[in-house]
Amino acid sequence: LKPLQDEERETFFVRGIRRVYTPLLRRILAKPVITLTLAGLALAGTLSTLPFIGGEFMPKLEEGNLWVRAMMPNTISFTYAAQLADQMRLVFKRHPAVLDVVSQLGRPDDGTDPTSYFNCEFFVNLKPREEWPNRMTKPEVVREIEAELRQIPGVNYNFSQTIQDNVEEAMSGVKGENSIKLFGDDLEKLESTAGQIAKVMATVNGVADLSVIGELGQPNLLIRVDRERAARYGVLPGDVNGTVQAAIGGQAVTQVLDGERRFDVVVRFLPQYRENVEDISNIPVSTPDGGRIPLKQMAEVTKQTGASFVYREDNSRYIPVKFSVRGRDLKGTIAEAEEKLVQHVSIPQGYRYEWAGEFQELQAAMARLEIVVPASLLIVFFLLYSAFRSLRDALLLLGTVPLALIGGILSLLATHTNFSIAAAVGFISLFGVSVLGGVILVSRIEQLRDEGVPLNEAVARGSELQLRPVLMAALAAAIGLLPASVATGIGSETQQPLARVVVGGMITSAVLILLVLPAMYSLVHGYAERRRAVSPALPAQGEAALEE
């Protein structure tokens, strides 16, 4: 049988780290104040880089397709809209990165979307990325297709993806990634103010797919009865309205029975008597004495532009200005846009606007995190206090949490990754693992002190003994998430922020726990021991003075 070994054998990797760590630890414990000062400066320097990290709600999930919406003028005819849809479909099909295209003009077959044939949507299935020419990226594909589509005048486009489009519409309430909802009562004021907002938004770097979803543009024929003129002929306004309704819209005069089914028989003027304004103005209206008077002699018949759509939210009218953000982070884009809107757009009194879509969800999520993160740290604090029965040690271990931020923030900065909710979850996970490493270290030091080992010697020996467990706890999490942090396949975009925060944070957190936490422990507990040593001496000195 193989004999049992009483001593642990370390790998050459751990032995190499220990040869560097042990003398460095001794120097740090000799000058703990300098160590903590350098750690504070490192933390402050890292926090100063936060303005250079962008913000977004969630990373864009790559789906391997495009969902493109073309918004044509509201007054376009069906024939011309169908022609333009064919032209657009050919533009998509000609691009070498496109596999096939399916278009839908007007509302969907199930009738769940109240739109008309001025709206055309395209599902563009893309080829595998390896087959794209010249190693193109997806933003480059979008730019090339959009440049060709822009040659068709009067059409606004919105580029998204199939799943992403459904999520964005659910978040913003309109057909767009983000939108500015301008609330007010007067539709004309809403249209003019929204136009001003769109002009300012067009100057903001990163804003794309910008357009005002117009509410006016529906041609209406307005028939306004002149009560005084109608009274001269003895005709009531209701009689005039009834005549117009019967002549243009039709009136049911009887019913036809087909088994158990009933059908109204509607009578109205022939088309040649109601085709234009002049024909409608000459519709005869019967008078009480049996005469017939043209409609234009007792009513004003005019053409006007009315509302084709009226958006409402919380019983208030609003007009949306939809836009997307490309090539820039969402938070920085909105901040610049907000600043320019305040400077250049005058909002009428009683009107207001609010941001909707992904930015609104980001604000709501950040507000929730402002509650969740402190609550989580408070729970961790109570757990630490219950484990060590020491307020000093619990606060000391919570001091490792800010140090864990350093690696996570630097990782986002180095990889040009925006801060998102996924990254926030990564930071919360990072806090937990860093506190775990601190617990492993402090519990060993406390055990040595209970055995009677002096403070500085207990800190040094405990740190050396727990070197390997702390490294294993930190590196296990970092190595486990390393593949996700560098993955490039479909769906990897949502995993990268969390993984990069944890990987970067664990690397620096392990180093700082092994170097900074011993210095903090030595400094705090050394000060406490000196106070305890001074306190008993004070009564003894007082008694000696009395005896004299």
N, C-alpha and C positions, 0 to 999 in steps of 0.2 A: 504494500500500500504506500501511496505517496504521503510523506510526512506533512503534518499541518505546519503552516507558516504563521508565526506569531506576529510578525510585522507586515504592515501594508507595503506594497511595492507600487511606486508611482511611475507613470509613463515618462518618457523623456520630454514630452511636451509640458507636462505639469512641473517637472523638475526645472526645465528652462524658465518657466514663468516664475517659479519660486525663487530662483537665483536672482532674478531682477526685483521681485516684489519685496523680499525680506529686507534688504538694505534700504530700499526706498521707503518702506513703512517706518523703519526706525528714524529716518530723517524727518518724516512727516510728523511723527509723534513728538519729536523734539521741538518742532515749531508748528503747533496746531493752528495758531492764529494766522500765520502766513498761508497755510493750506486753505483755511476757510475763506480768506480774503480772495485768493485766486479762484476758488470755486464760485464765490459770489460774482466776481468779475466775468467769469465764463458764462454764468447764467444770465447776467445782465447783457452781455454781448450777444448771446443767442436770442434773447427776447427782443433786442433791437432790430433783428432781421425780420420780425413778423410782418412789417409793412410790405416786404418784398415777396410774401407768400400770398397767392391769390386765394379766393374763396368761391365755393360752389356748393349746391345742395348735394348732389350725388354725381359721380363720374358718369360720362356717357357710355352706355353699354353698346358695344359693337355688335350689330345684328346681321351684317353681311348684305344689307339691302338699303334702298332709299324709298321714302314715302314723300312724294312731292305734291303739293297742293297749288294749283293755279287759280287765282281769283281774277276773273274778268269783270268788266263793267256790269253793273246790275241790269242795264237796259239792253244788253246784247241779245240778239235773236238766237233762237236755237240752231238755225242753219249755220250761221257764222261761228257760233261756239263749237259746233261739231267739226267745222273745218280747222279751226285753231287747235282743237284737241288732236286731230290727225297730224298736224305739223309738229306739235310738241312731242308726240309719240315717236315720230321719225327722228327728232333730235336726240332723244334718249337712245334709240336703237342704233344710231350711227356710232356712238361712242364705243371704243374697243373694250372698255371695262364692263359693259352692260351685257347681261345674258339674255334677258327678255323683259318686256314691259306690258303691263296691263293697266288700262285706263277706265275710269268711271266718270261719266258726265252727269251732273245733277245729283239729286238725293239718292241714297242707297235704296236697294230693292225693298228692305223692310220698312222704309219710311220713317226711321227713327231720327234722321237728321233733317231739320226743316230748312233746307237750302234749295237753290234752283240751279238751272243749267249754266249759270255764270260761274259755278264752282266745278272744277275738274280735278280729280285726284289720280295719281299715278303710282302704281307699285312697280318699282324698278329693282329687279333681282340682279345682283352683281356676280360676276365670275369670281372664282377663287383668286386671292390676292397674288398668287404666283403667276397668274396669266395676265396681269395688268402690264401694260407697256411701260418701259423706262422706270420701273420700280416706283410707280406713282403711289402717293398716299390718298386716302379718301378725301381729305379737304381739297386736294388738287383736282380730283375727279369732279367734285361738286363745283369748283370754280370754273372748270372748262365747260361743263354742261350749262351752268347758269349763264355764262357769257354768251352762249348760242341762243338760249331761251330769251335773253334780254333784247334780242333783235326783233322780237314780236312786241310791238308797242301796246301800252295800255293794260298789261297783265302783271300782276304781283304774284311772287312765288314764295313758297315756304318749304324748306328742305328739312326732313326729319327721317325717322325710321318707323317701321310698322308699330312695334310695341311702344316705342318712345312717344310717338304721336298721340296714342290713346292716353298715356300717362300725362303728357303735357296739356292736352285739352281738358282732362279732368282737373288738373291743378289750376290752370289759368281761366277756365270757363269760356275760352274762345279758341279759334283754330290757330294756335301759335304757341311757341315755347314760353314766351313771356309777353306781358301786355301791361299797358298803362290804362287804367279804367278812369275815364273822366266823367264825373257825375254832375248832373244838372237837369234842368227842366226843358229849356228851349233847345230844340234839335239843331237849329241853324247856328246858335252860339256854340253848341257842342262840336259841330262840324268845323267851324272856323278855328276854334281854340285847339282842336285836335290836329288841324293842319299846321298850326304854329309849333305844337309839340313835336310833330313828325319832322319838321324842318330842323329843329334843334337836335333831335335824336340822330339825324343823318350825319351830323358833324362829330359824333362820338365814335372813337376808335373801337372796333370790335362789334358794332351793331350791324346786323344783316337781316335780310328778309323783312325789312321795315315797310309797313303800310298801315293806313287808317281803314278800318272796316267800316265803310260808309253806311249811314242809315238813310240818307236821303237819296233821291234819284228815281223813285217810282213815279212815272207819269200818271197823273190823276186828272179826271174831268170833273170839275166842281160846278154844280148847278145850285145857285143860291136864289131862292124865291124872293121876289120883291112884294112884300105884303100889301103895300099901298096900291101898286098897279094891279095885283091880283084882285084886290077888293073892288076896283072899278068894274071889273067884269063879274063880280059876285062869286069868285072862285076862292075856295079855301086853300091854304098852303098844303094841307094834307091831300087834297084832290090832285094838286099838281104833282106831288111826290108819288102818289099812286099811279098816275098816268105814266110818269117817267119810268117807274119800276116795271110796269107792265110792258111798255114799249121796248125797253132795252134789256132788262133782266128776264122778263117773262112772268106770266101769272098763271097758276093752275086753275083751270076752268072746270075740269071734270076728272074722273078716274077711269082707268081701264082695268078690268079684272082678268087675271090669268090664273085660274084655279084659286088658290088661297093667297096669291100675291096681288098687290094693288100697285098701279103705276099712275102717277099724275100726268095729265095731258096739259102741257104748258103752251101758251099762246104768246107770241111776241112779234114785233115788226120784222119784216124781211131784212136781210143784211144791207141791201142798198139804201134803206131808209134810216140806218143808224151807224153808217161807216165812219163819219167824221163829225166835226163840231158843227158844221153848217147843217148837215142832215138832222142832227139831234136838236139844233135850235129851232127847226121847222116842225117838230113834232106837234100835231094839233092837240089842244087841250079843250075839252068840252065845257061849255058854260051853262048855267041854269036855264037860259032861254033857248037852248038848242044850238047855239053857235059854236064855232070852232076857231080858236085863237092860237097862233103859233106860240110855242113855248118861250121864244126869245122876247115876246112882248110883256111877259109877266115874270121872267126870271133871267138872271145873268149866267151865261154859260161860258166858262173859261177853262183853260188848261193850266194846271199847276203841278209843281214837283212836290211829291209827298214822301213819307217814310216808307221804305221798302222793308226795313227791319227796325225794331225797337228793342234794344237790350235793356233788361231790368235786373236789379239785384237789391234785395231788401226794400222793395217797393220804390226804388229810385231808378230813373233813367241813367244810362251811361253809354259812352261810345268808346270802343277799345282801339288802342294803337298797339298793334302786335309787332314783335320783333324777336330776333334770335341773337345769340352771342356766339361769335366764332373767332378763334385765334386769340382769345383773351379770357381772363377769369371773369366770372359773373359779378362778383362783389365789386371789383375795381371798375367794371363798366357801369354798373348802376350808380356808384359813387360819383363818377364823372358826369353821368347824365343828370343826376339830381342837382349837382352844382350848376350845370348849365341851364337847366330848366328854371331854377330859382332866379338866375340872372337875366334871362332873356324872354321868359314867357310870363305874361300877366294873366292870372286866372281870374275870371269875373267873380264878383262878390256872390256868395251863395253856392259857388261851384267848388269842387275838390277833386283831387285825383289820388289814386293809390296804385301801388305796384302789385301785380298779380302774376301767378305762375311759379316758376322755380325759385325766384328770389323771395317771394312771400313764404314759401315752404321753408327756405333756408332760415329766414327770420324766426319763424315759429319753432323750428328745430333748435336754434340757438337759445331761444327763450326757455325751452324745456331743459336744455343742457345746463343752463344757469341754475336750475333747481336740482337736477339729477346729480351733477358732479359734486356740489357741496354736500348733498345728502349722502352720497356714497363715501366721501371722505369722513364724514361724521360717524357713519357706521363702522368704518375701518378704525377710527380712533377709539370707539367704545370697545371693539374687539381687542385692540392692542392693550388698552387699559385693563381689561378683564384678564388678559394673559400675563401681563407683567406686574399688575397691581402697583403701577408707578406712573404718575402723571408725567414725570420727567422723561421716562423712557418712551412713553406713547408719543409725546410731542417730538422727541428726538427721531423716532422712526418715521413720523410724518414728514420730517425735514428731508427725507430722501425723495419725496414726490417731486418737488421742483427740479431736483437734479435729473430726474428721469426725462424731463421735458427737453433737455439739451440735445440728446441724440435724436429724438423724434422730430424736433423742429429742423435740425440740420439735415436730416434725411429727406424731409419734404423739400427743403431749399436746394439740396444738391441734385435731386432728381426732377426738379421743376414740377412737382406735384402740388395741386391746389388743396387747400384745407377743405374738407367736406365732412359730412356726417360719418362716413366710413373712417376717416382719419380720427375723428373725435372718439369713436369707439375704440380705435387702436390706442389712443392715449389713456383711456380709462383702463384698458387691459394692462397697459404699461405700468400704470400706478400700482396695480395689484401685485404684479410680479416683482417690482422694485421693493415694495414693502415686504414681500416674502423674503427677498434676499437680506434685507435689514434684520428681519426677525431671526433668521438663521445665524447671523453674525452676533447680534446683541445677546441672544439666549446663551450662546457659548461663553461669551465674556462674563455674563452674570453667573454662570455655573462655576467658572474659575474663581471669581471673587468670593462666592459662597464657600469655596474650598480654602480660602485664606490667602490666595495669591494677591499681591499688591496690585493697585489699579493699573499702572502703566505696563507692568509685566502681563497682567491679565488681558489687557487690550491687545498687546503685541502677539501673545501666544494664541488668543482666541481668533484673531484675524488670520494668522498663519494656518491654524488648524482648519478654519472654515473657507480657506481659499478655493479648494476644489468644489465643495457643495455650492458656494455662491456662483462660481463660474458655470457649473452644470445647470443650475436653475435658470440662469440668464441665457446661456448659449443654446439650451434645448429649445426655448421659445423662439430664439432668433433663427436657428438652423431650420426649425420646422416650418417657419413662414418665409424662408428665403426663396424657395421656388415660386411662391405666389407673388413675391415682390418684383421678380424679373420676368414673369410670364408675359407672353404677347398674343396668346390665342384669343378666340372669341369669348367674351365674358370675363376676361382677366382684368378689365379696367375697373370693375367694382371692387376687386380684391386688393389691388395694388396699394391704395392709400393706407388701409389698415395694416397690411403686411410691412410696408416700408417704415411706418412709424414704429412698429414693434421691433423690427430688425435693428434699425438705427438706435432706438432707445435702449434696447437690451445691451448693445455693445458698450455704449457709454455708461449706462446705469451700473453694470457690473464693475467697471473700473472705478466709478465714483463711490460706490458702496464700499469697496475694499480699501479705498484711500481716504475719502472724505469722512465717511461715517465713523471710522476709528478716531479721527482727529476731533470730531464733534463730541463723541462719547468721552474721550479723554479730557477735553476742555470743560464740558458741563459737569461731569462727575468729579473732576479735580477741584473745581470751584466749590462744589457742594461739600467735599471732604474738608477743605480748608475752613469753610464756615462752621462745620461741626467741631473742628479742632479749636477754633477761636471761641466759640460759645461757652464751653465749660470753663475756660480760663477766666472769663470775666467775673463770675461770682466769687472765684477763689481770690482774685485780686481785691475785690471789694471787702471780703472778710479780713484780709491782711491789713488793709487800711484802717479798719475799725479797731483791731487789736492794738495798733500803734497809738 
